[in-house]
Amino acid sequence: MKYVNSNKLEKLKINSENTYLVIDFDKTITTEESRDSWDMAREFLGKEIKEEMELLYKKYRPIEINYTIPLEEKMEAMEKWYLSCMDLYYKYNLTKDNLKQSLQTGEIFFRDGVKEFLSFANEKNIPVIILSAGIANVIEEFLKKENCLFKNIYIIGNFIEFDKNGKIKKFDNTKIIHTLNKSLIGKLEKKQCEKIKDRPYKILIGDMIEDTNMVDKLEWDTTIKIAILNKETENLIKFYEPFFDIILTRRKCRL
């Protein structure tokens, strides 16, 4: 663990009544070995979609974690990556049953301490907003499976709408949520706003630098930002330091 901004930690007097949580899902709530929510949904759709999605990953993931590439170029690449994945789910006819069954394969896991962490937040009635660029249906079903879909948890992500026969109909977003455009701005429902309006402080947890944008930059002074470094990002700590207050290395990645 590395404290980058210990002064802020001392200054902000957070407690269970004045704080809410904003957390990424893939590789943050889940372990770095877990398949991500996009991968999980492809289970039972055949080897062709697996091969096509792996090719897309090999092409775009290096761009996603390369902090020397201009933002505009990365933004365009992420749009292409996510839209290409969406097209594959239409092409290979994803169903609601496919998605639910995929969670039974046991290839997605909570990071150590997460279940206890979420249970504690529920007991203390601390709002938890899971903001993800992944498939929100997978996140929802996973939390149900683990008995952790508590009433204080709100999921914002790429929800898939299925038709009455359980076949994919559309991704229910006006705009795809990807790594570089994840933000609470304009995405909170009225009931979610009501839950957090009297809570001035936030704890933000993510594994990418872009996760800091989940909270408006104007509110960073009242936000404790925590980074979790996975295998692919641990050597990028110098890029993370200007953005986070606490950085957790792989050996200390327990919530």
N, C-alpha and C positions, 0 to 999 in steps of 0.2 A: 504494500500500500504506500502511496506517495501523496502527501498533502501539498497541493500546489498553492492553495489559498487559505491558510490556516486563520488568517485575520477575519475573513468572512464567516468562517465556521463559528468563531467566538462571538461575532457581532450579531448573527441571526439567532434569536432566541426561539427556536422552533419547538412545538409540542404537538400533541395529537389533535388539538382543536384549532390550530392556526395554519395547518400544512396540508397539502395534498401531493400525490405522487404522479409523475408522468414517466412511463417506462416503455422502452422498446421491447419487442418480443423475441424475434429470432436472434440467437447467439447472445442474448442479454438475460432474458428470463430462462431461456433454454441453454443447454450446454453447447459448446462450440462443436462437439461431435454430432449433435442432433441434426437431422435433416430439417431444412427450413420449411415454412408453411407452403411455399410454392411447390417444393419437391413432394411433400406429403400428399398433396391432392392428385398427383399424377399416378399414384399407385393403382394397379389393376387396369391401367389403360394401355398396356403393351410396351414392348421394348423400344418401339419407334419413337414414342414421345420422350422416353427417358434419354435416348441418344440425342435427340434434337435439343432438349433442354440442357443437357450437359455441354453441348457445343456452344450454346448461348452463354452458359456460365463461364466457360473458358475464355470466351471472347470479351465479355463485359465485366466480369468480376475484377480483373486487373485494373481496369479503368476506374471502377468504383473506389478502390482503395489507393489510387495514385493521386497524391495531393500536389503534384507538380503540374497536372493537366488543368488548363483554364476551366472555370466553372461552367461557362456556356457550352463548351465541348462535352463536358461530363454530363450536363443536363440533357443534352440531345441524345447521348448514348444511353442514359438510363431510360428515357422515354421509349426508345427503340427496343431495349431489352424487355421491359415490362409489357409493352404492347405485343411483342412477339410471343411472349409466354401466354398471354391471354388468347391470342389467335390459336395457339396449340390446344388449349382446352376446348375451344369451339370445334376445332378440327377433329379432335379425338373424342368428342361427345362425353364430357365429364357429367356424371350424375351425382345427385345428393347421396345416394347409397355408396358410390365409389369413395366419396370424400369421407363419410363416416367410417367405412371399413378401413380406410388407410390409417386411422388412428389406432387400430388394433395391432399394427405390425410392430409396435414397440421400438420405433426408431427416432422418437422425439422424447427428450427428457428435461425435467426441471433442473436448473442449476442448483447446487447444494444450498440449502437454506431458504429457497424460494417459497416452498409450501408454508413453512413456518412464518416467513415474512408476510405473505398474503393473509394468512390466518390472523396474525397480529394486527394488520391494518384493518381487517374486518371487525375484529373485537373492539378496536378503538374507534371504529366508524370513520376511518381516514379514507377519503375518496382516492381510488386508484384508476388512472386513465392509462390504458394500454394503447399506445399509438404506434401502429405498425404499417410498414410498406408491404406486408405479407397478405395472405388471404385470411380475412377476418373470420370466415366460417370455420377454418381449421383451428384458429386460436380458441374460438368459442367452444368447439367440440372437445378440444384437448382439455380445457379448463373444466368442462363438465365431467369428462372421464376421470380427472384427478380430484373431483369433488371440491374444486376451488373457484367455481363461477359464483362468487359471493355477490350480494346485493350492492356492495360498494364499488364494484368493478365495472368500468365502462370501456368498451372496445371500439376503437376507431381504426379502420383499415379498409382493404378492398373486399367488400362483401359481394358474394355471388348470389344473384337471384335465380332461383330454379322455377320451372313451370310446374303445373299441377301433376305432371307425370314424373317429376324429379329430375328432369333434364336441364342442363345449363341454359339459361335464358339470356342473361347479360350480367356484366359486372356493374353493380349498383352504385356508381359514382359518376358525378359530372366530370371528374378528372381523376386519372389514375394517381394513386399515392405511391411514390417511389422514394428511394433513399434521400434524394436531394430536395424534395419539396414537402417533407413531413413537417406539419405545423398544426398547432391547435387553432390557429387563427381561422375563423369561419367554419370550423368543423364541430364545434360543441353544440349539442342540442340544448333546448331551454332548461330541461330538468338537470342536465349536467352543470350548466352555468349556475343554477340555483344552489347546487351542492358546494360549489367552490367559491362563490362570490365573496364570502366573508373570511376566506382563508388567504392571507397575503403572501404566504411562503410556499415554495414548491421544492420538491426533491426530484431531480431529473436523473434518470439512469439510462445509459445507452452504450453501445459498443463502437459506434462510428462518430467522428467529429460532427458530421451533419445532424446527428441526433440532438445536438444542442439547440437546433432551430425548432425543436418541438415546442419550445417556449419562446415567446417574442423577446427579441434582444433587449427591448426596453424594460423587461422584467428580470433580466439576468442578475441584477443586484440583489434581488429577493429570492434567488434560486440557487440551491446547492446542486451543482452539476457533477455527477459521478460517472467516470468512464470505466468500462470493463474491457481490458485488452485481451484479445484472443490470439491464437497462434499467428494468424495472418497480419495482425496489427501491432504485436508487442514491440517490434523494432521501429515503430513509428511514434514512439512516445514523445519525441521532441515536437512533433506536429500537434499532439494532443494537449501538451502543457499549457498553451495560451488560452485554451477553451474550457478546461475543467478545473474544479476545485479539489477533487479527489480522483486519483487514478489507481485502479486495482490491477495488479499484474495477474497472470494466469494462476499462479500459486495461491493467490489470495482472493480469488473470485467467488466469494460466498456472500450472499445477501443476508 
